[in-house]
């Protein structure tokens, strides 16, 4: 298995380029100097503050878990689909029932 030493940085750069942003653009949006964006992407700064990871995830429309390399699913929807697709057929109905119960509980808490 090949380990990518700069998975987070590579993902940040790919996401930035996919959105058509420059490092300067991203820096302005998240109120950080463009040099920090460069350092995040190059792996110079590896301990990126959680609030910055969340801002970048929101900006790029992905989950913080994707940026950090904890999942290959870019969004929660993709992650749910990955889990569902990995289940045996007899467990898929249980999974969907669980989602229905969760949705109903959320409605009750909101008073809908």
Secondary structure, DSSP 4 states (H G I P E B T S, - for coil): ----TTHHHHHHHHHHHHHT--HHHHHHHTT--HHHHHHHHHTS--S--HHHHHHHHHHHTS-HHHHHTS-S-SSHHHHHHHHHHHS-HHHHHHHHHHHHHHHHHHHHHHT-
